[in-house]
Amino acid sequence: MLLLSGTLFALIAMQVIIAMPLALVARGLAAADAGLLTAVSAVVMVACQPLLPKLASLSHHTAMTLGYTLLATGLAGYAVTADLPGHLAATVVLSGGELLMFGRSYALVVAIAPEHARARYLSVFGTSWGFATVLAPLCGTWLIEQTGPAGLWGTLALTALLLAVAQPVVVRPLLDRPALTTTG
């Protein structure tokens, strides 16, 4: 389950990088506007760093649920807007979700993994980015061709929303189970 959710999260993140210029052009905007959106995302991440100590008190599943919800909201914003200001606003919301999730996702894997298997769990989870890097160009271009930018971002928003719902249903029980220990 962690590999699947990690791959879906990474696939969403990779679409924002890979498919954004194509989606912008499909809407009559400049592909170079993707660079502006990336810069705004970076500024949001840096500007929100002082909030991280306050957010550290959130449980893993709460932070991930909130992060996926913000991510879904930002992606839905991309789905319904056709102008640059709308994309900028959606980027701010999406970046807040990413801020909550990037480091937390690895901390979540560590919390779920038995102590003796943490390196293996992190290695497997890390491969989700490899899968996503291969899948993103294929999925993104296909979705834009079949459904346009609104379909691409709407599909990704729905995926992020499903991941938000899965956090308390799937991840919380994993975190609440008794610790797995082994000897030797």
Salt bridges, closest charged atoms under 4 A:
ASP176 OD2 - ARG172 NE 3.46
